[in-house]
Amino acid sequence: MKTIGGKVFRQAAILAACVLPLWCQPALAERIKDLASIQGVRSNQLIGYGIVVGLDNTGDQTTQTPFTTQAMSNMLSQLGVNLTQEQSQKLQLKNVAAAMVTANLPSFSRPGQPIDVTVSSMGNAKSLRGGTLLMTQLKGADGQVYAIAQGNVLVGGVGASSGGSKVTVNHLSAGRIPGGATVERAVPTAVGQGGVVYYELANSDFGTVQKVVDAINRTAGAGTAQAVDGRRMVVKVPEDADSRVSFLGRIENLDVQPVAGMAKVVVNPRTGSVVMNQKVTLDACAVAHGSLSVVVDAGQPQFGQAADIQVKQDNGSLMNVKAGANLADVVKALNALGANPLDLLAILQAMKAAGALRADLEVI
């Protein structure tokens, strides 16, 4: 009886071990709000020209940045301090820096709402650390003022210099002001004109559009959503504003399993980075790659020793690269070449040209 029980227990344990990984595997579904956005509901960029004061002798050099002196003179005149042209030219503003102020105005923003701003030096200031941005108008693409920015600039870095030596940690010529701007004008955003809204996918894909439409129709009823093209779909919404918001809140949280995108390899020749998705496959091919190196020895001309220049080219043997049906096989095959990232960029381009790389090669 013990043997039978033990056997049954072992079989149950084996079955649980086989089923558990499948049960624990997370679903690859995404919410509609992560795949698509409502047409017309977006942020708007704002920009302004401002003055940062209170710097510790790290501001602009006025001889090389005359616009800083001009801006200070204009601001002082608005505050009732009138300077002659000669006095304006003699201003030494080591504690002042001209800066560009940028921000994103979120959708549905209303007057009085605070937003974050970024302050970036546009002159030759050494640092904006400890500075205060004076009242700055932030304008949109139409030239209208949508926000007013002012506040203390937070710079995530530090620097010091002495005796010709200089040490800098992080970037000192740009900073942030959390909640540093106040919205003064709202951007009208209409949602649900004519009883419908348009959803737009972040990436065009006919299969994903159809899956989103099917998910909406299963929840809200047949005919609620309809595909327009590979990116857009039209969804019928209630006329009442409150019901419309509730309806869109339910729709955007529906789970949809998107269709896997096309196979792609992205390379960055500046950093040597190579990134590929799981759809990349590789056909069998033969690869030979040699490296060319140039070594220059400056020599010692004062002692009559001339410079020595050597050019060395390593012979690359022809290697057989096995076909890879999945990402793990592709990585194993490329690692077998023993090439560094920069050489791998050239090899991938050659593989693509030869038809062995089954993926779209994108250089950024």
C-alpha atoms as one frame of an Amber mdcrd trajectory, in Angstrom:
protein
   0.000   0.000   0.000   2.899   2.318   0.773   4.474   1.492  -2.557   1.309
   2.324  -4.459   0.902   5.546  -2.519   4.515   6.476  -3.122   4.145   5.729
  -6.814   1.020   7.862  -7.059   2.762  10.642  -5.143   5.767  10.529  -7.479
   3.545  10.644 -10.561   1.645  13.614  -9.130   4.928  15.376  -8.365   6.213
  14.798 -11.920   2.937  16.081 -13.386   3.074  19.185 -11.165   6.675  19.828
 -12.189   5.663  19.704 -15.857   2.547  21.844 -15.515   3.909  24.458 -13.087
   6.279  26.196 -15.554   3.432  26.494 -18.068   1.059  27.812 -15.420   3.611
  30.317 -14.058   4.595  31.620 -17.462   3.334  35.218 -17.651   0.963  36.158
 -20.422   2.398  38.327 -23.171  -0.756  40.424 -23.393  -0.598  44.207 -23.228
  -3.211  46.791 -22.411  -4.737  48.779 -25.244  -3.488  51.984 -23.583   0.074
  50.648 -23.987  -0.431  49.851 -27.665  -2.547  52.753 -28.907  -3.535  56.314
 -28.101  -6.606  58.407 -28.836  -6.153  60.680 -31.807  -5.739  64.301 -30.699
  -4.923  63.463 -27.079  -1.252  64.383 -26.846   1.211  66.715 -25.132   2.518
  69.963 -26.603   6.060  71.326 -26.464   6.730  74.733 -24.915   9.863  76.871
 -25.098  11.069  80.155 -23.637  14.157  82.314 -23.137  15.051  83.064 -19.534
  17.711  84.377 -17.181  19.282  82.367 -14.350  20.693  84.482 -11.491  22.424
  83.747  -8.192  25.318  81.752  -9.647  28.656  81.551  -7.833  30.859  83.242
 -10.457  29.957  80.504 -12.935  27.767  82.586 -15.237  28.242  83.788 -18.809
  31.232  85.819 -19.917  29.500  88.949 -21.145  32.199  89.773 -23.688  31.359
  86.582 -25.566  27.610  86.463 -24.848  26.224  89.967 -25.486  22.640  88.639
 -25.494  22.915  88.034 -21.733  23.734  91.686 -21.106  20.956  92.809 -23.429
  18.406  90.568 -21.701  19.418  91.864 -18.266  19.130  95.480 -19.439  15.659
  94.862 -20.850  14.518  93.133 -17.670  15.875  95.918 -15.433  14.149  98.561
 -17.547  10.819  96.751 -17.069  11.431  96.844 -13.317  12.082 100.591 -13.371
  15.893 100.514 -13.466  17.008 102.448 -16.541  20.617 102.097 -17.668  22.392
 104.044 -20.345  23.995 102.210 -23.257  27.437 102.808 -21.778  26.376 101.437
 -18.414  24.833  98.376 -20.048  28.056  97.607 -21.905  30.061  97.736 -18.657
  27.910  95.184 -16.868  29.917  92.243 -15.504  27.421  89.477 -14.966  29.438
  86.566 -13.623  26.459  85.435 -11.563  23.984  85.511 -14.476  23.451  83.066
 -17.339  21.119  83.042 -20.324  19.140  79.828 -20.674  16.532  78.126 -22.804
  13.576  76.792 -20.849  11.565  73.866 -22.230   8.559  71.929 -20.986   5.852
  69.525 -22.102   2.247  70.636 -21.673   0.255  67.452 -20.932  -3.122  66.842
 -22.510  -6.148  68.197 -20.631  -3.954  70.639 -18.673  -5.843  73.477 -17.000
  -4.738  76.938 -15.774  -3.050  76.741 -12.387  -1.640  73.239 -12.914   2.133
  72.915 -12.225   4.432  71.250 -14.750   8.144  70.433 -14.727  10.614  72.469
 -16.779  14.152  71.927 -18.043  16.649  74.803 -17.948  19.645  74.617 -20.335
  22.450  77.139 -20.607  22.833  78.684 -24.065  25.972  80.714 -23.370  29.346
  79.790 -21.911  28.299  79.494 -18.274  30.354  76.972 -16.351  27.513  75.796
 -14.153  23.856  76.511 -13.315  24.182  74.947  -9.871  22.549  77.065  -7.174
  20.887  79.415  -9.681  17.347  80.741  -9.764  15.338  81.073 -12.948  13.526
  84.389 -13.206   9.969  84.647 -14.516   9.972  83.208 -18.042   7.160  82.976
 -20.551   6.774  79.572 -22.190   5.257  79.707 -25.662   3.818  77.091 -27.985
   4.247  76.640 -31.722   1.535  79.260 -32.323   3.453  81.932 -30.395   0.912
  82.069 -27.552   2.006  81.981 -23.892   0.789  78.780 -22.229   2.829  78.724
 -19.001   5.035  80.885 -16.757   8.198  79.355 -15.267  10.248  80.442 -12.248
  12.139  78.729  -9.442  15.381  77.236  -8.179  17.298  75.093 -10.648  18.276
  71.603  -9.471  21.506  70.385 -11.072  22.479  66.765 -10.492  26.227  67.268
 -10.555  29.190  68.990  -8.956  32.431  70.504 -10.197  35.590  72.157  -8.884
  38.659  73.781 -10.446  41.927  75.105  -9.080  45.400  75.757 -10.445  44.448
  74.850 -13.987  42.940  71.526 -12.932  39.239  70.798 -13.258  37.002  68.007
 -12.020  33.368  67.663 -13.126  30.818  65.058 -12.089  27.762  64.786 -14.359
  26.463  67.683 -16.442  26.395  71.150 -14.892  24.997  73.314 -17.702  21.419
  71.974 -17.523  18.971  71.332 -14.717  15.341  70.776 -13.797  12.722  72.654
 -11.798  10.058  70.204 -10.575   6.695  71.926 -10.809   8.548  75.061 -11.863
   5.936  76.323 -14.326   2.266  77.185 -13.921  -0.150  76.617 -16.796  -1.808
  79.885 -17.858  -3.714  78.749 -20.937  -5.470  75.460 -21.724  -5.273  73.655
 -25.050  -8.756  72.571 -26.182  -8.890  68.807 -26.605 -12.046  67.316 -28.059
 -12.686  63.636 -27.349 -15.518  61.818 -29.075 -16.590  64.208 -31.804 -19.621
  62.872 -33.660 -19.991  60.003 -31.194 -16.722  58.280 -32.222 -13.046  58.372
 -31.272 -10.042  57.250 -33.312  -7.396  55.030 -31.745  -3.919  55.024 -33.276
  -1.334  52.291 -32.778   2.195  53.322 -31.890   3.474  50.945 -34.604   1.527
  50.049 -37.724   0.450  46.421 -37.812  -2.705  45.053 -39.469  -2.795  41.971
 -37.249  -2.577  43.953 -34.025  -5.275  46.371 -35.215  -7.623  43.460 -35.861
  -6.920  41.971 -32.418  -7.657  45.302 -30.735 -10.916  45.625 -32.681 -11.946
  42.077 -31.725 -11.176  42.705 -28.033 -13.295  45.879 -27.991 -16.197  44.229
 -29.802 -16.178  41.252 -27.409 -16.484  43.631 -24.450 -18.697  46.435 -25.783
 -20.694  44.576 -28.406 -20.332  43.802 -32.098 -19.871  46.829 -34.334 -18.471
  49.068 -31.605 -14.992  49.152 -33.150 -13.940  49.010 -36.766 -10.481  48.964
 -38.349  -9.660  51.829 -40.713  -6.117  50.886 -41.800  -2.952  49.346 -40.393
  -2.717  51.992 -37.665  -6.139  53.523 -36.984  -9.451  52.180 -35.755 -12.741
  53.974 -35.087 -14.681  53.277 -31.870 -18.239  54.343 -31.106 -18.545  56.070
 -27.721 -21.493  57.334 -25.637 -22.637  60.910 -26.187 -22.753  61.725 -22.469
 -19.355  63.005 -21.221 -19.390  61.018 -17.965 -20.410  57.789 -19.682 -17.806
  58.399 -22.392 -14.974  58.722 -19.864 -16.083  55.558 -18.054 -16.357  53.677
 -21.348 -12.876  54.735 -22.531 -11.449  53.817 -19.121 -12.707  50.247 -19.542
 -11.557  50.026 -23.154  -7.980  51.173 -22.573  -7.454  48.536 -19.860  -8.447
  45.580 -22.043  -5.677  43.035 -22.581  -4.575  42.298 -26.144  -1.802  40.003
 -27.269  -0.114  41.948 -30.096   1.192  40.246 -33.194   4.946  39.782 -33.032
   6.771  42.444 -35.014   9.124  41.909 -37.907  12.590  40.534 -37.316  14.990
  43.421 -36.777  18.605  43.994 -35.844  19.520  47.487 -34.628  23.171  48.527
 -34.664  24.811  51.709 -33.371  28.229  52.219 -34.987  29.108  55.040 -32.559
  28.864  52.839 -29.474  29.243  49.393 -31.016  25.854  48.285 -29.673  23.994
  45.440 -31.394  20.419  44.577 -30.381  18.169  41.986 -32.054  14.685  40.731
 -31.295  13.555  37.127 -30.917  12.347  36.823 -34.528  15.865  37.057 -36.008
  17.011  33.891 -37.770  20.196  32.996 -39.596  20.876  30.828 -42.635  24.032
  28.787 -42.933  26.909  30.792 -44.380  30.712  31.066 -44.414  32.397  34.162
 -42.980  35.978  35.411 -43.120  36.847  38.687 -41.455  40.323  40.162 -40.969
  41.201  43.204 -38.886  43.478  46.054 -39.941  45.506  47.911 -37.299  47.818
  50.927 -37.626  50.488  51.554 -34.951  52.284  54.912 -34.910  55.413  55.510
 -32.804  56.185  59.216 -32.677  59.853  58.562 -32.006  62.225  61.218 -30.634
  62.982  63.830 -33.328  65.294  65.758 -30.976  67.623  62.743 -30.951  67.287
  62.075 -34.668  64.879  59.128 -34.219  62.194  59.203 -36.910  58.589  58.169
 -36.391  57.782  54.495 -36.950  54.461  53.584 -38.615  53.410  49.943 -38.856
  50.380  48.567 -40.636  49.268  45.079 -39.592  46.478  43.040 -41.077  45.410
  39.806 -39.430  44.437  36.976 -41.713  40.850  35.962 -41.191  40.161  32.279
 -41.672  36.955  31.171 -43.379  34.514  29.975 -40.715  31.320  28.030 -41.184
  28.375  29.683 -39.416  25.545  27.283 -38.664  21.948  28.216 -39.290  19.992
  29.523 -36.317  16.237  28.996 -36.011  15.852  31.104 -32.858  17.587  33.932
 -31.046  19.696  31.643 -28.844  21.094  29.839 -31.897  21.857  33.151 -33.626
  23.737  34.457 -30.581  25.696  31.205 -30.311  26.641  31.328 -33.993  27.791
  34.963 -33.844  29.777  34.358 -30.666  31.573  31.502 -32.413  33.105  34.067
 -34.774  34.981  35.656 -31.893  34.500  39.145 -33.359  34.379  42.286 -31.265
  31.266  44.497 -31.471  32.735  46.834 -34.090  33.730  43.917 -36.329  30.310
  42.380 -35.739  28.671  45.441 -37.312  30.514  44.848 -40.569  29.795  41.106
 -40.447  26.067  41.656 -39.938  25.932  44.075 -42.873  27.709  41.532 -45.076
  25.374  38.752 -43.909  22.372  40.898 -44.756  23.745  41.644 -48.217  24.416
  37.938 -48.781  20.870  36.991 -47.739  21.987  34.953 -44.729  20.564  37.312
 -42.115  16.768  36.956 -42.023  16.031  40.313 -40.439  15.742  43.995 -41.182
  19.049  45.726 -40.424  18.652  49.242 -39.012  21.576  51.574 -38.312  20.896
  54.348 -35.763
